[in-house]
Amino acid sequence: MTPSTDISALSPVERWSRAMRALARVVANPEETDQVLVFSNYANAGSMGKRLDRFFSDPTGAKLYAEKRAIDSRTVDLDALAALPANTLGHAYAHFLRSRGFTPDVFDGPPPNVADPRASYVIQRVRQTHDLWHVVTGHDTNPAGEVALQAFTFGQLQAPSTFILSTVGTLRGLREKPTLPRDVLAAYLSGRRAEKLITFPWEDHWATPLTMVRAMLGLPLHPETTKAAA
């Protein structure tokens, strides 16, 4: 595909063919995280319209887009967030990133081959807030935690890629962690019950206590961390 080709212009057969090739690479080598994004773009393109309608029908989502809100190194001062009280969202986010060697630019740049600026913004917003979803849900960045967060995200967004990734991840992780299906189901149900994280104005709540943010989102105030198998 050339850089100027819009994914939505491809036939469903071609999109899913490319999606499955990317997924096969992820299964063969989970370290190829860039292929997760490639897979998601292709797998979700056919149903993106429904998610855009939900995002922009929410006044908060429309406001985020109108203001071109972004969470990256140009808009986030990690030193300032780390200096906030330890119980705040901002401090927890800064600690989460730094303890794992991450930065706010882990998903830098707009998604490739997405011509619709609204779709591009929503996809990028989900990517840029991914680590904040980890923070508020308590799901870690280990394989079990990532699989559970995919299930939570499916409960939130109903994106095909998140269902497929959580299902494949569960099947692959069963031998190491037999309780993973239970964790994944619980994460999915939590995602269904919670308020919509995709339109939450995170930037307005850096100094808000983390437990209060979780309460706003309808999440457990003190969630159990999704740990790897012992």
C-alpha positions in Angstrom: 0.0 0.0 0.0 1.3 3.5 -0.8 1.3 6.1 1.9 -1.5 8.0 0.2 -3.9 5.0 0.0 -6.8 5.2 2.4 -7.6 1.9 4.2 -11.3 2.6 3.9 -11.0 2.4 0.1 -9.9 -1.2 0.2 -12.4 -4.1 -0.2 -13.3 -6.0 3.0 -11.5 -9.1 1.6 -8.3 -7.1 1.1 -8.5 -5.3 4.5 -9.0 -8.6 6.4 -6.3 -10.3 4.4 -3.8 -7.6 5.4 -5.1 -7.6 9.0 -4.6 -11.4 9.3 -1.0 -11.1 7.9 -0.3 -8.5 10.6 -1.9 -10.6 13.3 0.2 -13.6 12.2 3.3 -11.6 12.7 2.2 -10.5 16.1 1.5 -14.1 17.1 4.8 -15.2 15.8 6.7 -12.4 17.5 4.7 -10.5 20.2 7.5 -7.9 20.4 6.4 -6.5 17.0 4.0 -4.1 18.7 3.9 -1.9 15.6 2.0 -4.8 13.9 -0.7 -4.6 16.5 -1.5 -1.1 15.3 -1.3 -2.3 11.7 -3.7 -5.1 12.5 -6.1 -2.9 14.4 -6.3 -0.3 11.6 -7.2 -2.9 9.0 -9.5 -4.9 11.2 -11.5 -1.9 12.5 -11.8 0.1 9.3 -15.1 -1.5 8.3 -16.9 -0.6 11.5 -15.2 2.7 12.3 -18.3 4.8 11.3 -20.3 3.5 14.3 -17.5 4.4 16.7 -17.1 7.8 15.2 -20.9 8.5 15.5 -20.7 7.5 19.2 -17.6 9.7 19.8 -18.9 12.8 18.1 -22.5 12.5 19.4 -21.0 13.0 22.9 -20.5 16.7 23.5 -17.2 16.0 25.3 -15.9 14.0 22.4 -16.8 16.8 20.0 -15.1 19.3 22.3 -11.9 17.2 22.4 -11.8 17.2 18.6 -12.6 20.9 18.3 -9.8 21.8 20.7 -7.5 19.2 19.1 -6.6 17.8 22.5 -3.5 15.6 22.5 -1.5 13.8 25.1 2.1 13.8 24.0 5.5 15.3 25.0 4.4 18.6 23.7 1.4 18.8 26.0 2.5 16.7 29.0 5.2 17.9 31.5 6.1 14.6 33.3 8.2 16.5 35.8 5.2 18.6 36.8 2.9 15.6 37.0 5.4 13.7 39.1 5.5 16.6 41.5 1.8 16.4 42.1 0.6 14.6 45.3 1.1 10.9 45.2 -2.7 10.1 45.2 -3.4 12.1 42.0 -4.0 10.9 38.5 -1.1 12.9 37.1 1.4 11.5 39.6 0.2 8.0 39.0 0.5 8.4 35.2 4.0 9.9 35.5 5.1 7.1 37.8 3.5 4.5 35.5 5.4 5.7 32.4 8.7 6.3 34.1 8.7 3.0 36.0 8.4 1.2 32.6 10.7 3.4 30.6 7.8 4.8 28.5 7.1 8.3 27.3 3.9 10.1 26.3 5.1 9.7 22.7 5.0 5.9 22.6 2.4 6.3 19.9 3.8 9.3 18.1 2.4 10.5 14.8 -1.1 10.0 13.3 -2.2 6.6 12.1 -1.0 5.9 8.6 -3.4 5.5 5.6 -6.4 7.1 7.4 -7.7 9.9 5.2 -10.7 11.0 7.4 -9.3 13.5 9.9 -12.0 12.6 12.4 -11.2 8.9 12.3 -7.5 9.8 12.5 -8.1 11.8 15.6 -10.2 9.2 17.4 -7.7 6.4 16.6 -4.8 8.6 17.9 -6.8 9.6 21.0 -7.3 5.9 21.9 -3.6 5.3 21.4 -2.4 8.3 23.3 -4.6 7.5 26.3 -3.8 3.7 26.3 -1.5 4.0 29.3 -4.0 6.0 31.2 -6.5 3.2 30.7 -3.8 0.9 32.3 -3.6 3.3 35.2 -7.3 3.6 36.0 -8.2 -0.1 35.4 -5.2 -1.5 37.2 -4.2 -3.8 34.4 -0.5 -4.1 34.2 1.7 -4.1 31.0 2.6 -7.8 31.3 1.0 -10.2 28.8 -1.9 -11.1 31.1 -2.6 -7.4 31.8 -2.5 -6.4 28.1 -4.9 -9.2 27.2 -7.3 -8.1 30.0 -7.1 -4.5 28.8 -7.9 -5.6 25.3 -11.1 -7.2 26.7 -11.9 -4.1 28.7 -11.4 -2.1 25.5 -13.7 -4.4 23.6 -16.4 -3.8 26.2 -15.9 -0.1 25.7 -15.5 0.3 22.0 -16.8 -2.9 20.4 -13.8 -2.8 18.0 -13.2 -6.1 16.2 -9.5 -6.0 16.8 -9.9 -5.8 20.5 -12.1 -8.9 20.5 -9.7 -10.9 18.4 -6.6 -9.8 20.3 -8.2 -10.6 23.7 -9.4 -14.0 22.4 -6.0 -15.0 20.8 -4.2 -13.7 23.9 -6.4 -15.7 26.2 -5.8 -18.9 24.3 -2.1 -18.4 24.1 -1.9 -17.5 27.8 -4.0 -20.4 29.2 -1.2 -22.8 29.9 0.8 -20.1 31.8 -2.2 -18.7 33.6 -5.3 -21.0 33.8 -7.3 -18.2 35.5 -6.8 -15.8 32.5 -10.3 -16.5 31.0 -11.9 -15.4 34.2 -9.8 -12.3 34.4 -10.6 -11.5 30.7 -14.3 -11.9 31.2 -14.3 -9.7 34.3 -12.4 -7.1 32.4 -14.9 -7.2 29.5 -17.8 -6.8 31.8 -16.1 -3.9 33.6 -15.6 -2.2 30.3 -19.3 -2.6 29.5 -20.3 -1.1 32.8 -17.9 1.8 32.9 -18.4 5.3 31.6 -16.7 6.0 28.2 -13.0 6.4 28.7 -12.5 7.5 25.1 -14.2 10.8 25.7 -12.9 11.5 29.2 -11.0 14.8 29.4 -7.9 13.4 31.2 -6.0 16.6 30.8 -8.5 18.4 33.1 -7.9 15.9 35.9 -4.2 15.6 36.4 -4.5 17.0 40.0 -7.7 15.0 40.8 -7.3 12.1 43.2 -7.0 8.8 41.3 -9.8 7.2 43.3 -12.1 10.1 42.4 -11.3 9.7 38.7 -12.1 6.0 38.9 -15.4 6.9 40.6 -16.2 9.3 37.8 -15.6 6.5 35.3 -17.5 3.9 37.2 -14.5 1.8 37.9 -13.4 0.0 41.2 -11.6 2.5 43.4 -8.9 0.1 44.3 -8.7 -2.5 41.4 -6.6 -5.6 41.7 -3.6 -5.6 39.4 -3.7 -8.2 36.6 -0.6 -10.1 37.4 1.3 -12.7 35.5 1.2 -16.3 36.6 3.3 -17.2 39.6 
